[in-house]
Amino acid sequence: MNPKNGKSVVVKINDRMNAKNKRLIDLSQAAAEKLGLIQQGIGEVVMEVFPGETDYISTR
């Protein structure tokens, strides 16, 4: 979810950015459009993990 405008989208994260990069994920252009992030290029989002989908989660 984009906390600035309340827009949300469900995505599957296949992999994360390089650990040296300050960004956690790279969204597809379609997801970024739905969140209203296209103009600024980058932005903050709120991520939520769905129940039952935690088996594949690793942390930095």
C-alpha positions in Angstrom: 0.0 0.0 0.0 1.1 3.5 -0.7 0.7 5.3 2.6 0.5 8.7 0.9 -2.6 8.0 -1.2 -4.0 4.7 0.3 -3.8 2.9 -3.0 -2.9 -0.8 -2.8 -2.0 -3.8 -5.0 -1.2 -7.4 -4.4 2.1 -8.6 -5.8 4.3 -11.7 -5.5 7.9 -10.8 -4.6 10.2 -13.2 -6.5 13.5 -11.8 -5.1 14.9 -8.8 -3.3 17.2 -6.1 -4.3 21.0 -6.4 -3.6 21.7 -6.2 0.2 23.9 -3.1 -0.4 20.9 -1.3 -2.0 18.7 0.7 0.4 15.6 -0.4 -1.4 13.9 -3.7 -0.3 11.9 -4.5 -3.5 11.6 -3.4 -7.1 8.0 -3.3 -8.2 6.8 -3.9 -11.8 5.7 -0.9 -13.8 2.1 -2.1 -13.6 2.2 -2.3 -9.8 4.0 1.0 -9.5 1.3 2.6 -11.7 -1.5 1.2 -9.5 0.2 2.6 -6.4 0.7 6.0 -8.1 4.5 5.8 -7.9 5.3 6.2 -11.6 6.0 10.0 -11.6 8.4 10.0 -8.7 10.2 6.8 -9.6 10.6 5.6 -6.1 8.5 5.8 -2.9 7.6 4.2 0.4 5.2 1.4 0.6 3.7 -0.7 3.4 4.1 -4.5 2.9 1.9 -7.1 4.4 2.5 -10.8 4.4 -0.6 -13.0 3.8 -1.2 -15.9 6.3 0.3 -19.1 5.0 2.9 -17.3 2.9 5.6 -17.0 5.5 7.5 -20.3 4.6 9.5 -18.5 2.0 10.4 -15.3 4.0 14.0 -14.4 4.8 15.1 -11.2 6.3 18.1 -9.0 5.7 
